[in-house]
Amino acid sequence: MTSTPAALANEGTPKSATAARAGSKGTLLLGLGVVLLASACYLAWQRFSKAPWTQGYRVVKVYPHDPHAYTQGLVFDHGVFHESTGQYGDSSVRTVEIETGKVLKKTEMSGKYFGEGLAQVGERLIQITWKENLARVYDKETLKAQNDFSYEGEGWGLVFDGKQLVMSDGS
C-alpha cells in the first residue's frame, strides 16, 4: 500500500495532537509533583525545626550614668569604668566611678574623630576611631595620650584577649 503525501499529512495530525496532549499531561504531572514535594518538605521543616535558644535577663542593679555620653567602649577595672564615648565633636575617653556615675578623669578627642571601642592592655587603654583609622594609646591612670597607630578598615569594637587585640569592623 502506497501512501500519498496528503494521506501522510492527515495521518500525522492526530498522532501529533495526541503526543502534544500526552506531553502536556506529563509536564502538568511533573509540576504538580514538584509542588507537592516542596509543600511536604516545608511542612516537615516547620514541624521538626527547633525554636532558637533565647536567654532571659534580670536587672540586679542600676547605676547612674551621664545621659549625654554616647558609650562606644566600656572596660570594668577595679571599681571604675573606663569608657570611650563617640560622636564627632564630643568623643572622649574617661574614667567613671561606678556607684555615683561621677567622671573622675576625662580626655577629649579632637572634633575630627569619632571614638569607638576601648580595650585595656596592662596599664594602657587603647581607643579606636570609627572611620579615621586611628588608634590612640592612653596611660590608664592619667588618661594622657602616649602614642597613636593606624589600622585598616572601620573601627567598631575592640577587646584584648590576653594575647592580642581583636577588632570588629561591624561586619
ZAVOMAR-567233 format. One record per residue (C-alpha): residue in one letter; x, y, z; chain; residue number from 1. Coordinates in nm, 3 decimals, padded with zeros to 5 digits, always signed. Layout:
[a,[X,Y,Z],A,NUM];
...
This chain:
[m,[+00.000,+00.000,+00.000],A,1];
[t,[+00.139,+00.331,-00.111],A,2];
[s,[+00.064,+00.649,+00.076],A,3];
[t,[+00.028,+00.983,-00.089],A,4];
[p,[+00.175,+01.298,+00.065],A,5];
[a,[-00.177,+01.414,+00.155],A,6];
[a,[-00.252,+01.087,+00.331],A,7];
[l,[+00.075,+01.111,+00.526],A,8];
[a,[-00.011,+01.465,+00.633],A,9];
[n,[-00.356,+01.356,+00.755],A,10];
[e,[-00.216,+01.058,+00.938],A,11];
[g,[+00.043,+01.275,+01.120],A,12];
[t,[-00.205,+01.528,+01.259],A,13];
[p,[-00.392,+01.311,+01.504],A,14];
[k,[-00.072,+01.148,+01.629],A,15];
[s,[+00.089,+01.489,+01.671],A,16];
[a,[-00.205,+01.626,+01.875],A,17];
[t,[-00.209,+01.312,+02.088],A,18];
[a,[+00.164,+01.341,+02.153],A,19];
[a,[+00.123,+01.709,+02.246],A,20];
[r,[-00.158,+01.625,+02.489],A,21];
[a,[+00.049,+01.347,+02.642],A,22];
[g,[+00.347,+01.586,+02.677],A,23];
[s,[+00.121,+01.847,+02.843],A,24];
[k,[-00.011,+01.592,+03.087],A,25];
[g,[+00.344,+01.482,+03.170],A,26];
[t,[+00.455,+01.840,+03.230],A,27];
[l,[+00.147,+01.906,+03.441],A,28];
[l,[+00.205,+01.593,+03.649],A,29];
[l,[+00.574,+01.680,+03.695],A,30];
[g,[+00.485,+02.034,+03.807],A,31];
[l,[+00.222,+01.902,+04.046],A,32];
[g,[+00.473,+01.654,+04.188],A,33];
[v,[+00.731,+01.930,+04.247],A,34];
[v,[+00.470,+02.147,+04.426],A,35];
[l,[+00.358,+01.856,+04.645],A,36];
[l,[+00.719,+01.763,+04.732],A,37];
[a,[+00.807,+02.124,+04.817],A,38];
[s,[+00.496,+02.155,+05.034],A,39];
[a,[+00.578,+01.833,+05.218],A,40];
[c,[+00.937,+01.950,+05.281],A,41];
[y,[+00.817,+02.286,+05.412],A,42];
[l,[+00.563,+02.125,+05.646],A,43];
[a,[+00.825,+01.880,+05.776],A,44];
[w,[+01.074,+02.165,+05.832],A,45];
[q,[+00.813,+02.360,+06.030],A,46];
[r,[+00.724,+02.059,+06.242],A,47];
[f,[+01.079,+01.945,+06.321],A,48];
[s,[+01.274,+02.270,+06.332],A,49];
[k,[+01.351,+02.389,+06.683],A,50];
[a,[+01.286,+02.739,+06.806],A,51];
[p,[+01.606,+02.939,+06.858],A,52];
[w,[+01.754,+02.930,+07.204],A,53];
[t,[+01.689,+03.251,+07.394],A,54];
[q,[+01.830,+03.376,+07.719],A,55];
[g,[+01.638,+03.600,+07.952],A,56];
[y,[+01.786,+03.860,+08.180],A,57];
[r,[+01.722,+04.012,+08.519],A,58];
[v,[+01.829,+04.363,+08.620],A,59];
[v,[+02.014,+04.328,+08.951],A,60];
[k,[+02.125,+04.688,+08.999],A,61];
[v,[+02.103,+05.022,+08.823],A,62];
[y,[+02.389,+05.273,+08.827],A,63];
[p,[+02.379,+05.642,+08.736],A,64];
[h,[+02.540,+05.742,+08.408],A,65];
[d,[+02.583,+06.058,+08.204],A,66];
[p,[+02.284,+06.056,+07.965],A,67];
[h,[+02.484,+06.260,+07.710],A,68];
[a,[+02.770,+06.010,+07.691],A,69];
[y,[+02.735,+05.804,+07.373],A,70];
[t,[+02.913,+05.497,+07.507],A,71];
[q,[+03.109,+05.303,+07.245],A,72];
[g,[+03.360,+05.108,+07.457],A,73];
[l,[+03.349,+05.005,+07.822],A,74];
[v,[+03.608,+04.839,+08.045],A,75];
[f,[+03.546,+04.737,+08.407],A,76];
[d,[+03.861,+04.787,+08.616],A,77];
[h,[+03.873,+04.755,+08.997],A,78];
[g,[+03.559,+04.951,+09.085],A,79];
[v,[+03.569,+05.201,+08.798],A,80];
[f,[+03.467,+05.203,+08.434],A,81];
[h,[+03.695,+05.323,+08.160],A,82];
[e,[+03.465,+05.445,+07.887],A,83];
[s,[+03.508,+05.551,+07.527],A,84];
[t,[+03.241,+05.788,+07.402],A,85];
[g,[+03.166,+05.871,+07.041],A,86];
[q,[+03.021,+06.148,+06.826],A,87];
[y,[+03.211,+06.391,+06.613],A,88];
[g,[+03.299,+06.686,+06.834],A,89];
[d,[+03.211,+06.501,+07.155],A,90];
[s,[+03.434,+06.191,+07.172],A,91];
[s,[+03.640,+06.118,+07.481],A,92];
[v,[+03.797,+05.855,+07.698],A,93];
[r,[+03.700,+05.879,+08.064],A,94];
[t,[+03.725,+05.704,+08.397],A,95];
[v,[+03.391,+05.684,+08.580],A,96];
[e,[+03.310,+05.593,+08.939],A,97];
[i,[+03.056,+05.313,+08.906],A,98];
[e,[+02.846,+05.379,+09.218],A,99];
[t,[+02.794,+05.751,+09.156],A,100];
[g,[+02.847,+05.794,+08.780],A,101];
[k,[+03.095,+06.071,+08.860],A,102];
[v,[+03.353,+06.130,+08.587],A,103];
[l,[+03.689,+06.110,+08.767],A,104];
[k,[+03.911,+06.181,+08.464],A,105];
[k,[+03.838,+06.270,+08.105],A,106];
[t,[+04.042,+06.332,+07.792],A,107];
[e,[+03.865,+06.480,+07.489],A,108];
[m,[+03.946,+06.375,+07.133],A,109];
[s,[+03.975,+06.625,+06.851],A,110];
[g,[+03.641,+06.702,+06.683],A,111];
[k,[+03.755,+06.528,+06.366],A,112];
[y,[+03.749,+06.187,+06.542],A,113];
[f,[+03.457,+05.962,+06.633],A,114];
[g,[+03.564,+05.750,+06.930],A,115];
[e,[+03.466,+05.384,+06.926],A,116];
[g,[+03.589,+05.067,+07.100],A,117];
[l,[+03.816,+05.059,+07.405],A,118];
[a,[+04.041,+04.788,+07.545],A,119];
[q,[+04.275,+04.765,+07.843],A,120];
[v,[+04.619,+04.620,+07.786],A,121];
[g,[+04.807,+04.618,+08.115],A,122];
[e,[+04.840,+04.979,+08.230],A,123];
[r,[+04.729,+05.120,+07.896],A,124];
[l,[+04.393,+05.190,+07.738],A,125];
[i,[+04.359,+05.171,+07.361],A,126];
[q,[+04.076,+05.358,+07.193],A,127];
[i,[+03.991,+05.316,+06.824],A,128];
[t,[+03.806,+05.552,+06.595],A,129];
[w,[+03.523,+05.476,+06.357],A,130];
[k,[+03.637,+05.589,+06.010],A,131];
[e,[+03.965,+05.768,+06.076],A,132];
[n,[+04.186,+05.455,+06.106],A,133];
[l,[+04.342,+05.591,+06.426],A,134];
[a,[+04.407,+05.403,+06.747],A,135];
[r,[+04.517,+05.609,+07.044],A,136];
[v,[+04.708,+05.465,+07.340],A,137];
[y,[+04.650,+05.625,+07.682],A,138];
[d,[+04.811,+05.583,+08.021],A,139];
[k,[+04.534,+05.417,+08.225],A,140];
[e,[+04.597,+05.622,+08.542],A,141];
[t,[+04.629,+05.971,+08.390],A,142];
[l,[+04.442,+05.927,+08.058],A,143];
[k,[+04.725,+06.114,+07.887],A,144];
[a,[+04.775,+06.011,+07.526],A,145];
[q,[+05.103,+05.823,+07.482],A,146];
[n,[+05.103,+05.748,+07.111],A,147];
[d,[+04.887,+05.666,+06.809],A,148];
[f,[+04.895,+05.394,+06.547],A,149];
[s,[+04.688,+05.323,+06.238],A,150];
[y,[+04.495,+05.021,+06.116],A,151];
[e,[+04.283,+04.934,+05.812],A,152];
[g,[+03.905,+04.940,+05.799],A,153];
[e,[+03.637,+05.089,+06.018],A,154];
[g,[+03.687,+05.062,+06.393],A,155];
[w,[+03.385,+04.946,+06.593],A,156];
[g,[+03.459,+04.718,+06.885],A,157];
[l,[+03.791,+04.635,+07.048],A,158];
[v,[+03.892,+04.370,+07.301],A,159];
[f,[+04.217,+04.235,+07.438],A,160];
[d,[+04.209,+03.857,+07.488],A,161];
[g,[+04.525,+03.845,+07.698],A,162];
[k,[+04.750,+03.789,+07.396],A,163];
[q,[+04.632,+04.015,+07.117],A,164];
[l,[+04.389,+04.292,+07.033],A,165];
[v,[+04.080,+04.184,+06.840],A,166];
[m,[+03.889,+04.448,+06.648],A,167];
[s,[+03.544,+04.438,+06.491],A,168];
[d,[+03.466,+04.642,+06.183],A,169];
[g,[+03.091,+04.593,+06.219],A,170];
[s,[+03.061,+04.316,+05.961],A,171];
